[in-house]
């Protein structure tokens, strides 16, 4: 059963969001077409499955805080791109991906054949699509994120990720049992090499709705370009950052762990930098 956001938590959630880099806004209206930055690509990772599983509700009743994921797909001019296919996939509240072995804290959980938190939709006349999901958890080496792929005319035009506000993630992970892990997550937006390389165009705009959160991303693609993103090396450090899991998932025993930031250093990592 999914966690409900208690009314007594609303004030605390608002405070958490106020310290995040992600805006808490009404869902943006469709603007007039205008040139603007293309959405940055980000690595596909090892857990993509081309299932073409057409559905809006991808939660399959899993535990977690309800989250709607809303895309507005646009071309390079800013015009809506109806008919584009949007694939979405992300981990569950405990950082596990469906469809693959080697999941869980010890890397021994086999979720082959499962399809939770995966789905595809075709963008409507306004270029939009909405998925009903749950707020993702985390796993070592990565900040909180949602994978997506935009396919237009049979060609993958963009593979990227949505990054969520660290302050809200921190609050949910610390206070809701579905996300309890017994330790701090080791990677934040400010220390994740993939998130930092992707930049602002992949930061979701987040708002509260009745009984759920809603994250919105404007996915602007160039129809003339196929943007391939090579996978990163297996958890190789990029300065003080890590790249993510290796192709094929983590080895037996689970992913390697790095020390989590604590105290004042962690607070500095959670808050937006000038």
TORROLUM-863212 format. One record per residue (C-alpha): residue number from 1; residue in three letters; x, y, z. Coordinates in steps of 0.05 Angstrom, whole numbers. Layout:
TORROLUM-863212
+-----+-----+--------+--------+--------+
!   i !  aa !      u !      v !      w !
+-----+-----+--------+--------+--------+
! NUM ! ala !      X !      Y !      Z !
...
+-----+-----+--------+--------+--------+
//
This chain:
TORROLUM-863212
+-----+-----+--------+--------+--------+
!   i !  aa !      u !      v !      w !
+-----+-----+--------+--------+--------+
!   1 ! unk !      0 !      0 !      0 !
!   2 ! unk !     27 !     68 !    -19 !
!   3 ! unk !     47 !    117 !     35 !
!   4 ! unk !     -1 !    176 !     43 !
!   5 ! unk !     26 !    246 !     54 !
!   6 ! unk !     -2 !    264 !    122 !
!   7 ! unk !    -30 !    335 !    130 !
!   8 ! unk !     16 !    344 !    190 !
!   9 ! unk !     76 !    337 !    143 !
!  10 ! unk !     55 !    392 !     95 !
!  11 ! unk !     92 !    447 !    130 !
!  12 ! unk !    156 !    406 !    135 !
!  13 ! unk !    152 !    386 !     62 !
!  14 ! unk !    143 !    459 !     42 !
!  15 ! unk !    206 !    478 !     82 !
!  16 ! unk !    244 !    421 !     48 !
!  17 ! unk !    223 !    444 !    -20 !
!  18 ! unk !    241 !    516 !     -5 !
!  19 ! unk !    313 !    495 !      3 !
!  20 ! unk !    315 !    456 !    -62 !
!  21 ! unk !    337 !    477 !   -132 !
!  22 ! unk !    272 !    451 !   -162 !
!  23 ! unk !    214 !    500 !   -169 !
!  24 ! unk !    147 !    486 !   -135 !
!  25 ! unk !    101 !    514 !   -188 !
!  26 ! unk !     33 !    501 !   -220 !
!  27 ! unk !     40 !    455 !   -280 !
!  28 ! unk !     64 !    501 !   -336 !
!  29 ! unk !     16 !    518 !   -392 !
!  30 ! unk !     36 !    505 !   -464 !
!  31 ! unk !     76 !    566 !   -487 !
!  32 ! unk !     78 !    595 !   -557 !
!  33 ! unk !    131 !    559 !   -598 !
!  34 ! unk !    198 !    593 !   -590 !
!  35 ! unk !    271 !    571 !   -596 !
!  36 ! unk !    303 !    548 !   -531 !
!  37 ! unk !    355 !    500 !   -503 !
!  38 ! unk !    349 !    427 !   -522 !
!  39 ! unk !    341 !    378 !   -465 !
!  40 ! unk !    409 !    350 !   -447 !
!  41 ! unk !    421 !    275 !   -456 !
!  42 ! unk !    442 !    230 !   -399 !
!  43 ! unk !    465 !    158 !   -399 !
!  44 ! unk !    414 !    103 !   -411 !
!  45 ! unk !    443 !     59 !   -357 !
!  46 ! unk !    440 !    -17 !   -355 !
!  47 ! unk !    366 !    -26 !   -338 !
!  48 ! unk !    328 !     -4 !   -401 !
!  49 ! unk !    279 !    -53 !   -432 !
!  50 ! unk !    245 !    -39 !   -499 !
!  51 ! unk !    178 !    -69 !   -478 !
!  52 ! unk !    133 !    -17 !   -512 !
!  53 ! unk !     87 !    -28 !   -452 !
!  54 ! unk !     33 !     23 !   -468 !
!  55 ! unk !      2 !     47 !   -402 !
!  56 ! unk !     -5 !    109 !   -360 !
!  57 ! unk !     -4 !     75 !   -291 !
!  58 ! unk !     64 !     43 !   -281 !
!  59 ! unk !     62 !     36 !   -205 !
!  60 ! unk !     30 !    -34 !   -203 !
!  61 ! unk !      8 !    -19 !   -132 !
!  62 ! unk !     78 !    -12 !   -105 !
!  63 ! unk !     94 !     22 !    -39 !
!  64 ! unk !    116 !     94 !    -40 !
!  65 ! unk !     92 !    166 !    -45 !
!  66 ! unk !     48 !    175 !   -107 !
!  67 ! unk !     82 !    215 !   -162 !
!  68 ! unk !     55 !    236 !   -230 !
!  69 ! unk !    108 !    246 !   -283 !
!  70 ! unk !     87 !    295 !   -337 !
!  71 ! unk !    124 !    307 !   -402 !
!  72 ! unk !    114 !    362 !   -453 !
!  73 ! unk !    152 !    338 !   -515 !
!  74 ! unk !    173 !    393 !   -563 !
!  75 ! unk !    214 !    399 !   -626 !
!  76 ! unk !    274 !    446 !   -635 !
!  77 ! unk !    227 !    505 !   -649 !
!  78 ! unk !    188 !    495 !   -585 !
!  79 ! unk !    126 !    467 !   -621 !
!  80 ! unk !     91 !    407 !   -591 !
!  81 ! unk !    111 !    340 !   -620 !
!  82 ! unk !     48 !    296 !   -621 !
!  83 ! unk !     58 !    223 !   -635 !
!  84 ! unk !    126 !    217 !   -602 !
!  85 ! unk !    134 !    156 !   -559 !
!  86 ! unk !    158 !    167 !   -487 !
!  87 ! unk !    189 !    109 !   -449 !
!  88 ! unk !    198 !    116 !   -373 !
!  89 ! unk !    233 !     71 !   -323 !
!  90 ! unk !    260 !     80 !   -252 !
!  91 ! unk !    275 !     43 !   -188 !
!  92 ! unk !    226 !     28 !   -132 !
!  93 ! unk !    227 !     57 !    -61 !
!  94 ! unk !    285 !     11 !    -43 !
!  95 ! unk !    327 !     25 !   -105 !
!  96 ! unk !    309 !    -38 !   -144 !
!  97 ! unk !    294 !    -43 !   -219 !
!  98 ! unk !    244 !    -91 !   -248 !
!  99 ! unk !    263 !   -139 !   -303 !
! 100 ! unk !    334 !   -154 !   -279 !
! 101 ! unk !    372 !   -200 !   -230 !
! 102 ! unk !    424 !   -173 !   -183 !
! 103 ! unk !    377 !   -125 !   -146 !
! 104 ! unk !    372 !   -107 !    -72 !
! 105 ! unk !    423 !    -88 !    -20 !
! 106 ! unk !    462 !   -152 !    -29 !
! 107 ! unk !    452 !   -158 !   -104 !
! 108 ! unk !    417 !   -226 !    -97 !
! 109 ! unk !    345 !   -208 !   -113 !
! 110 ! unk !    322 !   -232 !   -182 !
! 111 ! unk !    267 !   -188 !   -211 !
! 112 ! unk !    270 !   -217 !   -281 !
! 113 ! unk !    202 !   -217 !   -314 !
! 114 ! unk !    175 !   -161 !   -270 !
! 115 ! unk !    151 !    -97 !   -303 !
! 116 ! unk !    136 !    -48 !   -246 !
! 117 ! unk !    155 !     25 !   -257 !
! 118 ! unk !    162 !     17 !   -332 !
! 119 ! unk !    116 !     42 !   -386 !
! 120 ! unk !    107 !     78 !   -453 !
! 121 ! unk !     58 !    129 !   -478 !
! 122 ! unk !     46 !    167 !   -543 !
! 123 ! unk !     46 !    242 !   -535 !
! 124 ! unk !    -21 !    274 !   -549 !
! 125 ! unk !    -37 !    332 !   -595 !
! 126 ! unk !     -6 !    380 !   -544 !
! 127 ! unk !     57 !    338 !   -540 !
! 128 ! unk !     41 !    317 !   -469 !
! 129 ! unk !     37 !    251 !   -432 !
! 130 ! unk !     26 !    235 !   -358 !
! 131 ! unk !     49 !    173 !   -320 !
! 132 ! unk !     24 !    153 !   -251 !
! 133 ! unk !     81 !    125 !   -210 !
! 134 ! unk !    113 !    129 !   -141 !
! 135 ! unk !    171 !    173 !   -118 !
! 136 ! unk !    235 !    134 !   -132 !
! 137 ! unk !    284 !    111 !    -80 !
! 138 ! unk !    359 !    108 !    -88 !
! 139 ! unk !    418 !     61 !    -95 !
! 140 ! unk !    492 !     70 !    -82 !
! 141 ! unk !    530 !    114 !   -130 !
! 142 ! unk !    470 !    152 !   -158 !
! 143 ! unk !    426 !    210 !   -137 !
! 144 ! unk !    350 !    204 !   -143 !
! 145 ! unk !    329 !    202 !   -216 !
! 146 ! unk !    279 !    178 !   -268 !
! 147 ! unk !    301 !    151 !   -336 !
! 148 ! unk !    265 !    168 !   -401 !
! 149 ! unk !    273 !    160 !   -476 !
! 150 ! unk !    238 !    198 !   -532 !
! 151 ! unk !    226 !    160 !   -596 !
! 152 ! unk !    202 !    198 !   -658 !
! 153 ! unk !    192 !    168 !   -727 !
! 154 ! unk !    221 !    102 !   -702 !
! 155 ! unk !    286 !    135 !   -680 !
! 156 ! unk !    309 !    148 !   -609 !
! 157 ! unk !    320 !    224 !   -609 !
! 158 ! unk !    335 !    233 !   -535 !
! 159 ! unk !    355 !    189 !   -477 !
! 160 ! unk !    360 !    226 !   -411 !
! 161 ! unk !    340 !    229 !   -338 !
! 162 ! unk !    297 !    273 !   -293 !
! 163 ! unk !    330 !    296 !   -228 !
! 164 ! unk !    287 !    310 !   -167 !
! 165 ! unk !    298 !    360 !   -110 !
! 166 ! unk !    349 !    335 !    -59 !
! 167 ! unk !    314 !    368 !      0 !
! 168 ! unk !    248 !    333 !    -14 !
! 169 ! unk !    283 !    266 !    -26 !
! 170 ! unk !    321 !    274 !     39 !
! 171 ! unk !    256 !    287 !     77 !
! 172 ! unk !    218 !    228 !     47 !
! 173 ! unk !    276 !    179 !     57 !
! 174 ! unk !    285 !    200 !    130 !
! 175 ! unk !    211 !    199 !    150 !
! 176 ! unk !    173 !    147 !    110 !
! 177 ! unk !    180 !     73 !    124 !
! 178 ! unk !    174 !     51 !     52 !
! 179 ! unk !    240 !     86 !     39 !
! 180 ! unk !    277 !     66 !    103 !
! 181 ! unk !    347 !     39 !     90 !
! 182 ! unk !    382 !     46 !    157 !
! 183 ! unk !    436 !     91 !    128 !
! 184 ! unk !    443 !    156 !     90 !
! 185 ! unk !    445 !    155 !     14 !
! 186 ! unk !    516 !    166 !    -10 !
! 187 ! unk !    503 !    210 !    -72 !
! 188 ! unk !    466 !    276 !    -79 !
! 189 ! unk !    451 !    319 !   -140 !
! 190 ! unk !    512 !    360 !   -123 !
! 191 ! unk !    558 !    299 !   -123 !
! 192 ! unk !    528 !    258 !   -180 !
! 193 ! unk !    571 !    266 !   -243 !
! 194 ! unk !    513 !    248 !   -289 !
! 195 ! unk !    466 !    300 !   -258 !
! 196 ! unk !    519 !    354 !   -260 !
! 197 ! unk !    537 !    339 !   -332 !
! 198 ! unk !    464 !    340 !   -354 !
! 199 ! unk !    450 !    408 !   -321 !
! 200 ! unk !    388 !    450 !   -312 !
! 201 ! unk !    347 !    424 !   -371 !
! 202 ! unk !    338 !    358 !   -335 !
! 203 ! unk !    314 !    387 !   -269 !
! 204 ! unk !    241 !    371 !   -260 !
! 205 ! unk !    191 !    424 !   -238 !
! 206 ! unk !    156 !    396 !   -177 !
! 207 ! unk !     90 !    414 !   -144 !
! 208 ! unk !     41 !    385 !    -94 !
! 209 ! unk !    -27 !    359 !   -115 !
! 210 ! unk !    -83 !    323 !    -79 !
! 211 ! unk !    -50 !    261 !    -48 !
! 212 ! unk !     11 !    262 !    -93 !
! 213 ! unk !     69 !    301 !   -122 !
! 214 ! unk !     73 !    320 !   -195 !
! 215 ! unk !    139 !    329 !   -232 !
! 216 ! unk !    139 !    364 !   -299 !
! 217 ! unk !    193 !    364 !   -352 !
! 218 ! unk !    195 !    400 !   -419 !
! 219 ! unk !    232 !    351 !   -464 !
! 220 ! unk !    256 !    390 !   -524 !
! 221 ! unk !    289 !    349 !   -579 !
! 222 ! unk !    321 !    361 !   -646 !
! 223 ! unk !    285 !    317 !   -697 !
! 224 ! unk !    346 !    318 !   -743 !
! 225 ! unk !    393 !    291 !   -690 !
! 226 ! unk !    404 !    222 !   -659 !
! 227 ! unk !    437 !    235 !   -593 !
! 228 ! unk !    476 !    174 !   -569 !
! 229 ! unk !    504 !    174 !   -498 !
! 230 ! unk !    558 !    122 !   -483 !
! 231 ! unk !    552 !     86 !   -416 !
! 232 ! unk !    600 !    111 !   -362 !
! 233 ! unk !    655 !     67 !   -333 !
! 234 ! unk !    634 !     25 !   -273 !
! 235 ! unk !    629 !     72 !   -214 !
! 236 ! unk !    693 !    108 !   -233 !
! 237 ! unk !    701 !    171 !   -192 !
! 238 ! unk !    697 !    238 !   -229 !
! 239 ! unk !    731 !    281 !   -177 !
! 240 ! unk !    686 !    271 !   -118 !
! 241 ! unk !    629 !    242 !   -160 !
! 242 ! unk !    609 !    174 !   -185 !
! 243 ! unk !    580 !    153 !   -251 !
! 244 ! unk !    531 !     97 !   -235 !
! 245 ! unk !    524 !     21 !   -243 !
! 246 ! unk !    561 !    -20 !   -295 !
! 247 ! unk !    529 !    -50 !   -357 !
! 248 ! unk !    491 !   -113 !   -335 !
! 249 ! unk !    480 !    -88 !   -264 !
! 250 ! unk !    520 !    -95 !   -201 !
! 251 ! unk !    562 !   -157 !   -185 !
! 252 ! unk !    541 !   -207 !   -131 !
! 253 ! unk !    545 !   -174 !    -63 !
! 254 ! unk !    514 !   -109 !    -88 !
! 255 ! unk !    544 !    -43 !   -109 !
! 256 ! unk !    606 !    -15 !    -75 !
! 257 ! unk !    593 !     38 !    -23 !
! 258 ! unk !    624 !    106 !    -11 !
! 259 ! unk !    620 !    148 !     52 !
! 260 ! unk !    558 !    191 !     56 !
! 261 ! unk !    565 !    265 !     72 !
! 262 ! unk !    543 !    282 !    143 !
! 263 ! unk !    528 !    342 !    186 !
! 264 ! unk !    543 !    412 !    159 !
! 265 ! unk !    577 !    383 !     98 !
! 266 ! unk !    515 !    345 !     79 !
! 267 ! unk !    471 !    406 !     89 !
! 268 ! unk !    516 !    446 !     42 !
! 269 ! unk !    510 !    390 !     -9 !
! 270 ! unk !    434 !    390 !     -4 !
! 271 ! unk !    424 !    465 !    -13 !
! 272 ! unk !    430 !    500 !    -80 !
! 273 ! unk !    496 !    534 !    -94 !
! 274 ! unk !    503 !    606 !   -115 !
+-----+-----+--------+--------+--------+
//
